[in-house]
């Protein structure tokens, strides 16, 4: 299920695609969509942010007045078409800069304009906790004064919530004990462009920055991951010169995958944390870039997961493998382990969106 946000409306559309693509013979197919439901904002107010649950049956948006929650209902027997019901939210919630559902769709997290993060129980329609982001542990009792939160990511086990402010600082919250766990200051002065928790390890947070760097954090240990300590500043020059600014990333839904796809509007790149970083002429001489494991593995499971990584390395013989786009891309996401969904915007659509020129030079006589 896909949620498309416009300036004053939301479209909910199921995505259908062929299933004849294989790993040995990749193919490019056109995905088909069908408008399932459309929700317009009240009085055509501009929509600031929106999100959809993993099941696709809940979605929410916020304008500059308040947040709104909706539920998609399947048609009853003998009837056709889905129905959209507006669900209640607690009174007094401020409008949000960003919002995200928990993985099990039981909670909706909203980053309010009052610089607080509200955790709302969807079924009970009540605020179960309010986080006030802070930099130090002794800042617990001071009023909220941190920059606005603009991005949020949740882990697949429901334990962690990572919130990013507009300058690139990261706050990690423990949703189980309702406490802030960690504060990560902005990385080399760059803002965060994308991030997320891999499905296979909820204690790992991966983020990309506006300087096209990739960082891997060990959340539980509150430290930079081993992969980042070894490789962040030794990445291939081809990745450092990534065409365009990285705007998103997508993890394979496989619990055993160690790779992530990062993308800009012009290209995407497969980064496998379980493969060595390829040598590059621009890297310092004398470095042995043998890559440590993406995560710390328990000894009982080490052999089995090592075999899986070996199988993946045969499929992806080259790390930091690039693929250029023919048209500007708005979104890339995994549909399953073997399929990717790409949303393109044709160049002619881009050109036609330009304003008329202020002055047109006349050539010839």
Secondary structure, DSSP 8 states (H G I E B T S, - for coil): -EEEE-SSEEEEEEEE--S---SSS------EEEEEEEEE-GGG----EEEE-TTSSEEEEE-SS-EEEEEEE---TT--S-EEEEE---TT---EEEEEE-TTSSEEEEEETTS-EEEEETTTTEEEEEE---SSGGGTTS---S--EEEEEE-TTS-EEEEEETTS-EEEEETTTTEEEEEE--BTTB-EEEEEE-TT-TTEEEEEETT--EEEEETTTTEE-HHHHHHGGG--HHHHT-SS---EEEE-S-TT--EEEEE-SSEEEEEETTS-----TTS-TT-------SS---HHHHHHHHHHHHHHHHH--SSSEEEE-SSEEEEEEEEETTEEEEEEE-HHHHHHTS---S-------
